[in-house]
Amino acid sequence: MEKKQIDGLWVSVLYFAQGLPYTVVNLMSVIFLKGMGTSNEMIGLTSLLSFPWVLKGLWGPLVDMYSTKRKWILTTEIISIFLFALLAFGVLTPEPVIISLVIFTAIAFVSATHDIAIDGFYLNVLNKDKQALFVGVRNTAYRGAVIAGSGVLVFLAGKIAEQHLVTGTAGDTKVYQDIQLSLLGSSFSVSALKYGWATAFGICAIIFVLIYLFQRWYLPYPKNYAVEAGAPQRTTSFIEAFKTYFEQDKIGWIVTYVLIFRLGDALTFKMAPPFLMDKVEKGGLAVSTSQMGLLSGTVGVIFLLIGGLLGGYLIAKQGLKKWMWPTAILQNSTNVLYWLLAIHQPGIEWAYAVNSIEQFTYGLGVAAYTVFLMRTVRPEYEASHYAITTAFMAAGVLIPGVFSGYLQADLGYQNYFLFSSLAVIPGMMTIFFLPLEDEYKLASMPRPGLDDPD
């Protein structure tokens, strides 16, 4: 008997799986490196780890041309399991920063390919109306992975280390006792903070084992699976994929919007963790590793769920054009709150409040942003086109991130967050020039072979 899949369930697991590797590479890595004593300038340069997400449009057509997106998803998840396990052992070595950066890079390339397959699968299996309806679910699941990684797992890493904190440490500097470990009959000692991070990254590997087993059993087979699996039925080529993408109406404004809309968000995104963790005398809030985990993984979860689901519902019911501006304004307003935190340097309770507001507005804003991105694809090139669009999106985050550490070091936290608050304006202005008028026609366009009556 053929099982009936619940769309919301497999979409949630799929996008949680997409979000976790990205979180490890782009968020957990920042907190890990800061704990290892890495400078803000170097942390800013780690934005280059996002480069595979920028380049993925180059090999996106391969996912359309060879094998099935379902097979691509499962294969890249197996590789991810191995890399997470390798990362867990790598951070215990004498050179954890260098080794982790190499493994983060490998995870980034595999994860970018994983993303192409997931987004193409989503666009392939669901019609336009369901794509809009489930955008809140997928964004919430993705953000849930961000919270699980940068919240729960970071808290765990910090809590393990704090159990071995040397008492009587002066100021904000923390010193940890070493932990004695044994492997294959040999004993060795490692830093408690390294051990905490090894545990966190090891749990990532275990989570991906469970995700792989679930998706191998539950992930649906598209209606055109038999046709898709029979290579080489596709006539898709690199040239065709790129040519059709850039033939879209107002493509110049679309690319500009995707590139610069998140400029302010990208600047805040990269330097918010160092700001929260830096010493008070350096302009930070002196938040510990475990407190960083709590900050991302407690009250903010509730506000994220509300914002993400509400955003998807409103857009599905009332249309993208109606909600594009309100959600953009709300999403970008939180940069000002970080500026105020930098000015007043209040207690951690205010950081909790800002984080909760940020999670809610992020859920609303990204719902609209994601629906628009999905409107930039043609059905026959869903993986290729969406990969190209999200590659531009990744470039818009990577480029400012590379310079963020040097910019912060030059401006200081107060002026840096003021600059990031003003940097949202150009991206928001591009909304005036986007092709939003035909959204209802686009939303109801059938896809030949997929939306035909059974």
C-alpha positions as CSV (number, residue, x, y, z in Angstrom):
1,M,0.0,0.0,0.0
2,E,1.4,3.4,-1.0
3,K,1.9,5.7,1.9
4,K,0.3,9.2,1.8
5,Q,2.9,11.8,2.7
6,I,2.0,14.9,4.6
7,D,3.5,17.8,2.7
8,G,4.1,20.0,5.8
9,L,6.1,17.1,7.4
10,W,8.6,16.4,4.6
11,V,8.9,20.1,3.8
12,S,9.8,20.8,7.5
13,V,12.5,18.0,7.7
14,L,13.8,18.9,4.2
15,Y,14.4,22.6,5.1
16,F,15.7,21.8,8.6
17,A,18.3,19.6,6.8
18,Q,19.1,22.6,4.5
19,G,19.5,25.0,7.4
20,L,21.8,23.0,9.7
21,P,24.9,22.8,7.5
22,Y,24.6,26.5,6.7
23,T,24.3,27.3,10.4
24,V,27.4,25.3,11.2
25,V,29.5,27.1,8.5
26,N,28.2,30.6,8.9
27,L,26.9,31.0,12.5
28,M,28.4,28.4,14.8
29,S,31.8,28.9,13.2
30,V,31.8,32.6,14.2
31,I,31.0,31.8,17.8
32,F,33.5,28.9,17.8
33,L,36.3,31.0,16.3
34,K,35.6,33.9,18.7
35,G,35.9,31.5,21.6
36,M,39.2,30.3,20.2
37,G,40.5,33.9,20.3
38,T,40.2,34.7,16.6
39,S,40.2,38.4,15.7
40,N,37.1,40.2,14.3
41,E,39.0,40.9,11.1
42,M,39.7,37.2,10.6
43,I,36.1,36.4,11.5
44,G,34.9,38.8,8.8
45,L,37.1,37.1,6.2
46,T,35.4,33.8,7.0
47,S,32.5,35.2,5.0
48,L,34.4,33.6,2.1
49,L,33.2,30.3,3.4
50,S,29.9,31.3,1.8
51,F,31.5,31.3,-1.6
52,P,30.1,27.9,-2.6
53,W,26.6,29.3,-2.2
54,V,27.6,32.1,-4.6
55,L,29.0,29.7,-7.2
56,K,26.3,27.0,-7.0
57,G,24.5,28.5,-10.0
58,L,27.4,27.2,-12.1
59,W,26.7,23.6,-11.3
60,G,23.0,23.9,-10.7
61,P,22.2,22.6,-14.2
62,L,24.0,19.4,-13.4
63,V,21.4,18.6,-10.8
64,D,18.7,19.1,-13.5
65,M,20.6,17.1,-16.0
66,Y,21.8,14.0,-14.1
67,S,20.0,11.6,-11.8
68,T,17.0,12.8,-9.7
69,K,16.9,15.5,-7.1
70,R,15.8,12.9,-4.6
71,K,19.0,11.0,-5.1
72,W,21.1,14.2,-5.0
73,I,19.5,15.0,-1.6
74,L,20.3,11.6,-0.1
75,T,23.8,11.4,-1.5
76,T,24.9,14.8,-0.2
77,E,23.4,14.0,3.2
78,I,25.6,10.9,3.5
79,I,28.7,13.0,2.7
80,S,27.6,15.6,5.2
81,I,27.4,12.9,7.9
82,F,31.1,12.1,7.3
83,L,32.2,15.7,7.3
84,F,30.4,16.6,10.5
85,A,32.0,13.6,12.2
86,L,35.4,14.7,10.9
87,L,34.8,18.2,12.2
88,A,34.1,16.9,15.6
89,F,37.5,15.1,15.7
90,G,39.2,18.0,14.0
91,V,38.5,20.6,16.7
92,L,40.2,18.4,19.3
93,T,43.6,18.7,17.4
94,P,46.4,21.2,18.3
95,E,45.4,23.3,15.3
96,P,41.6,23.5,15.6
97,V,41.2,26.8,13.7
98,I,43.0,25.7,10.6
99,I,41.6,22.2,10.4
100,S,38.0,23.4,11.1
101,L,38.3,26.1,8.3
102,V,39.2,23.4,5.8
103,I,36.3,21.2,6.9
104,F,33.9,24.1,7.0
105,T,34.9,24.8,3.3
106,A,34.1,21.1,2.4
107,I,30.8,21.2,4.2
108,A,29.9,24.5,2.3
109,F,30.4,22.9,-1.1
110,V,28.4,19.8,-0.2
111,S,25.7,21.9,1.4
112,A,25.4,24.2,-1.6
113,T,24.8,21.2,-3.8
114,H,22.3,19.8,-1.2
115,D,20.5,23.2,-1.4
116,I,20.2,23.1,-5.2
117,A,18.6,19.6,-5.0
118,I,16.2,20.6,-2.1
119,D,15.0,23.8,-3.7
120,G,14.5,22.1,-7.1
121,F,12.6,19.2,-5.4
122,Y,10.3,21.6,-3.6
123,L,9.5,23.5,-6.8
124,N,9.1,20.3,-8.7
125,V,6.8,18.5,-6.3
126,L,4.5,21.4,-5.2
127,N,2.4,23.7,-7.4
128,K,2.7,27.4,-7.2
129,D,-0.2,27.8,-4.7
130,K,1.3,25.2,-2.4
131,Q,4.8,26.8,-2.7
132,A,3.4,30.1,-1.4
133,L,1.3,28.3,1.3
134,F,4.3,26.3,2.7
135,V,6.8,29.2,2.5
136,G,6.2,29.9,6.1
137,V,6.7,26.3,7.1
138,R,9.9,25.9,5.1
139,N,11.4,29.2,6.4
140,T,10.4,28.3,10.0
141,A,12.0,24.9,9.7
142,Y,15.1,26.5,8.2
143,R,15.2,29.0,11.0
144,G,14.6,26.2,13.4
145,A,17.8,24.6,12.3
146,V,19.6,27.9,12.8
147,I,18.2,28.0,16.4
148,A,19.1,24.4,17.0
149,G,22.6,25.0,15.9
150,S,23.4,28.5,17.1
151,G,21.1,28.1,20.1
152,V,20.9,24.7,21.6
153,L,24.2,23.3,20.3
154,V,26.2,26.4,21.1
155,F,24.6,26.4,24.6
156,L,25.7,22.8,25.1
157,A,29.2,23.5,23.9
158,G,29.5,26.5,26.3
159,K,27.9,24.6,29.2
160,I,30.2,21.7,28.9
161,A,33.2,24.1,29.0
162,E,31.8,26.1,31.9
163,Q,31.8,22.9,34.0
164,H,35.6,23.1,33.9
165,L,35.9,26.8,34.3
166,V,38.7,27.9,36.6
167,T,37.2,29.8,39.5
168,G,38.5,33.2,40.4
169,T,39.3,34.2,36.8
170,A,39.8,38.0,36.6
171,G,37.7,40.2,34.4
172,D,35.9,38.8,31.3
173,T,38.8,36.5,30.4
174,K,37.8,32.8,30.8
175,V,40.3,30.0,31.5
176,Y,39.2,26.3,31.3
177,Q,40.8,23.2,32.8
178,D,41.9,20.5,30.4
179,I,39.8,17.3,30.1
180,Q,41.6,13.9,30.0
181,L,40.5,11.6,27.2
182,S,41.6,8.2,26.0
183,L,41.5,6.7,22.5
184,L,42.8,3.3,21.5
185,G,44.7,2.9,24.7
186,S,46.4,6.4,24.4
187,S,45.6,9.2,26.9
188,F,45.6,12.9,26.0
189,S,44.2,16.1,27.3
190,V,42.1,18.7,25.4
191,S,40.7,22.1,26.3
192,A,37.2,21.9,27.8
193,L,36.0,24.4,25.3
194,K,37.3,22.3,22.4
195,Y,35.6,19.2,23.9
196,G,32.3,21.1,24.2
197,W,32.5,22.1,20.5
198,A,33.5,18.5,19.5
199,T,30.3,17.3,21.3
200,A,28.2,19.9,19.5
201,F,29.5,19.0,16.0
202,G,29.2,15.3,16.8
203,I,25.6,15.8,17.5
204,C,25.2,17.4,14.1
205,A,26.5,14.2,12.5
206,I,23.9,12.2,14.5
207,I,21.1,14.5,13.6
208,F,22.0,14.1,9.9
209,V,22.0,10.3,10.2
210,L,18.4,10.5,11.5
211,I,17.4,13.0,8.8
212,Y,18.9,10.7,6.1
213,L,17.0,7.6,7.4
214,F,13.7,9.6,7.6
215,Q,14.0,11.0,4.1
216,R,15.1,7.8,2.5
217,W,11.8,6.3,3.9
218,Y,9.4,9.3,3.7
219,L,10.5,11.8,1.0
220,P,7.9,11.5,-1.8
221,Y,8.6,10.5,-5.4
222,P,7.5,13.3,-7.8
223,K,4.9,12.4,-10.5
224,N,7.6,12.7,-13.1
225,Y,10.2,10.6,-11.2
226,A,10.3,7.8,-13.7
227,V,10.9,10.2,-16.5
228,E,13.4,12.3,-14.5
229,A,15.4,9.2,-13.5
230,G,15.8,8.1,-17.1
231,A,18.8,10.1,-18.3
232,P,19.5,11.6,-20.7
233,Q,15.9,12.7,-21.4
234,R,16.8,16.3,-20.5
235,T,17.7,18.8,-23.1
236,T,18.7,21.3,-20.4
237,S,22.1,22.8,-20.9
238,F,24.2,25.3,-19.0
239,I,23.6,27.9,-21.8
240,E,19.9,27.3,-21.9
241,A,19.5,27.6,-18.2
242,F,21.4,30.9,-18.0
243,K,19.9,32.3,-21.2
244,T,16.3,31.8,-20.1
245,Y,17.0,33.1,-16.6
246,F,18.4,36.4,-17.9
247,E,15.6,36.8,-20.5
248,Q,13.1,37.6,-17.7
249,D,11.3,40.9,-17.6
250,K,13.1,43.5,-15.5
251,I,15.9,41.0,-14.8
252,G,18.3,43.9,-14.0
253,W,16.1,45.1,-11.2
254,I,15.5,41.6,-9.9
255,V,19.2,40.8,-9.7
256,T,19.9,44.2,-8.1
257,Y,17.2,43.6,-5.5
258,V,18.5,40.1,-4.7
259,L,22.1,41.4,-4.4
260,I,21.6,44.4,-2.2
261,F,18.3,44.0,-0.3
262,R,20.0,42.2,2.6
263,L,23.1,44.5,2.7
264,G,22.3,45.9,6.2
265,D,21.2,42.5,7.4
266,A,24.4,40.9,6.2
267,L,26.6,43.5,8.0
268,T,24.7,42.9,11.3
269,F,24.6,39.2,10.8
270,K,28.4,38.8,10.8
271,M,29.3,41.1,13.6
272,A,26.4,40.6,16.0
273,P,27.9,37.5,17.7
274,P,31.4,39.2,18.2
275,F,29.6,42.3,19.6
276,L,27.6,40.2,22.0
277,M,30.7,38.2,23.1
278,D,33.3,41.0,23.3
279,K,34.4,42.5,26.6
280,V,32.5,45.5,27.9
281,E,35.6,47.7,27.6
282,K,35.8,46.8,23.9
283,G,32.2,47.9,23.4
284,G,30.6,44.5,23.7
285,L,28.1,42.9,26.1
286,A,30.4,40.1,27.5
287,V,27.9,37.3,26.7
288,S,29.3,33.8,27.4
289,T,29.1,30.9,24.9
290,S,26.3,29.2,26.8
291,Q,24.4,32.5,27.1
292,M,24.8,32.9,23.3
293,G,23.0,29.6,22.9
294,L,20.2,30.6,25.2
295,L,19.9,33.9,23.4
296,S,19.2,32.2,20.1
297,G,17.2,29.2,21.4
298,T,14.6,30.3,23.9
299,V,12.0,33.0,23.6
300,G,13.1,33.8,20.1
301,V,11.9,30.5,18.9
302,I,8.3,31.3,19.7
303,F,8.5,34.7,17.9
304,L,10.2,33.1,14.9
305,L,7.4,30.5,14.6
306,I,4.7,33.2,14.8
307,G,6.5,35.5,12.3
308,G,7.3,32.8,9.8
309,L,3.9,31.1,9.8
310,L,2.0,34.4,9.8
311,G,4.1,35.7,6.9
312,G,3.5,32.7,4.8
313,Y,-0.3,32.7,5.5
314,L,-0.7,36.4,4.7
315,I,1.1,36.2,1.4
316,A,-0.7,33.1,0.4
317,K,-4.1,34.7,1.2
318,Q,-3.6,38.3,0.2
319,G,-0.7,38.3,-2.3
320,L,2.9,39.2,-2.4
321,K,2.4,42.8,-3.6
322,K,0.3,43.7,-0.6
323,W,2.9,42.6,1.9
324,M,6.2,43.2,0.2
325,W,6.7,46.7,1.7
326,P,5.4,46.1,5.2
327,T,7.5,43.0,5.7
328,A,10.6,44.7,4.2
329,I,10.3,47.6,6.6
330,L,9.8,45.4,9.7
331,Q,12.6,43.0,8.8
332,N,15.1,45.8,8.3
333,S,14.1,47.9,11.3
334,T,16.0,45.5,13.8
335,N,19.4,46.9,12.7
336,V,18.5,50.1,14.6
337,L,18.0,48.0,17.8
338,Y,21.5,46.7,17.6
339,W,22.8,50.2,17.3
340,L,20.9,51.1,20.5
341,L,22.4,48.1,22.2
342,A,25.9,49.2,21.3
343,I,25.2,52.7,22.6
344,H,23.8,51.8,26.0
345,Q,25.4,48.4,26.6
346,P,22.5,47.2,28.8
347,G,22.1,43.9,30.6
348,I,21.5,40.6,28.7
349,E,17.7,40.9,29.2
350,W,17.7,43.6,26.6
351,A,19.6,41.4,24.2
352,Y,16.9,38.8,24.7
353,A,14.3,41.4,23.8
354,V,16.1,42.5,20.6
355,N,16.6,38.9,19.5
356,S,12.9,38.1,20.0
357,I,11.9,41.1,17.9
358,E,14.5,40.2,15.3
359,Q,13.2,36.6,15.0
360,F,9.6,37.7,14.5
361,T,10.4,40.3,11.9
362,Y,12.8,38.0,10.1
363,G,10.1,35.4,9.8
364,L,7.7,37.9,8.3
365,G,10.3,39.5,5.9
366,V,11.9,36.3,4.6
367,A,8.5,34.9,3.8
368,A,7.9,37.6,1.3
369,Y,11.6,37.5,0.1
370,T,11.4,33.8,-0.5
371,V,8.1,33.9,-2.4
372,F,9.6,36.5,-4.7
373,L,12.7,34.4,-5.3
374,M,10.5,31.4,-6.2
375,R,8.7,33.6,-8.8
376,T,12.0,34.0,-10.7
377,V,12.1,30.4,-11.9
378,R,10.6,28.6,-14.9
379,P,9.2,25.1,-14.3
380,E,11.5,23.3,-16.7
381,Y,14.6,24.9,-15.1
382,E,13.5,25.0,-11.4
383,A,16.7,23.8,-9.9
384,S,19.0,25.8,-12.2
385,H,17.0,29.1,-12.0
386,Y,16.6,29.0,-8.2
387,A,20.2,28.1,-7.8
388,I,21.2,31.2,-9.8
389,T,18.8,33.4,-7.8
390,T,20.1,32.2,-4.5
391,A,23.7,32.4,-5.7
392,F,23.1,36.2,-6.2
393,M,21.5,36.2,-2.7
394,A,24.6,34.5,-1.2
395,A,26.9,37.0,-3.0
396,G,24.9,39.8,-1.4
397,V,25.7,38.4,2.0
398,L,29.3,37.3,1.3
399,I,30.7,40.6,-0.1
400,P,29.8,42.9,2.8
401,G,30.6,40.1,5.3
402,V,34.2,39.9,4.0
403,F,34.8,43.6,4.9
404,S,32.7,43.6,8.0
405,G,35.5,42.8,10.4
406,Y,37.8,45.6,9.1
407,L,34.8,48.0,9.0
408,Q,33.9,47.3,12.6
409,A,37.5,47.6,13.7
410,D,37.7,51.0,12.1
411,L,34.2,52.4,13.1
412,G,33.7,50.7,16.5
413,Y,30.4,48.9,17.3
414,Q,28.2,52.0,17.7
415,N,29.0,53.5,14.3
416,Y,29.2,50.1,12.6
417,F,25.6,49.3,13.5
418,L,24.4,52.8,12.6
419,F,26.0,52.2,9.2
420,S,24.3,48.8,8.8
421,S,21.0,50.5,9.7
422,L,21.4,53.0,6.9
423,A,22.7,50.3,4.4
424,V,19.2,48.8,4.2
425,I,17.8,51.9,2.3
426,P,19.2,51.2,-1.3
427,G,17.9,47.6,-1.3
428,M,14.4,48.7,-0.2
429,M,14.2,51.3,-2.9
430,T,14.6,48.6,-5.6
431,I,11.2,47.2,-4.6
432,F,9.6,50.0,-6.5
433,F,11.0,48.6,-9.7
434,L,10.2,44.9,-9.3
435,P,7.6,43.0,-11.5
436,L,5.0,42.3,-8.9
437,E,1.8,43.0,-10.9
438,D,1.4,39.5,-12.3
439,E,1.8,37.5,-9.1
440,Y,-1.7,36.1,-9.1
441,K,-1.3,34.9,-12.7
442,L,2.1,33.4,-11.9
443,A,0.7,31.7,-8.8
444,S,-1.9,29.9,-10.7
445,M,0.1,28.8,-13.8
446,P,-0.1,25.0,-14.2
447,R,3.1,23.1,-14.8
448,P,2.7,20.6,-17.7
449,G,3.1,17.0,-16.6
450,L,2.9,17.9,-12.9
451,D,-0.4,19.7,-12.3
452,D,-2.4,17.7,-14.8
453,P,-5.5,16.0,-13.4
454,D,-4.9,12.5,-12.1
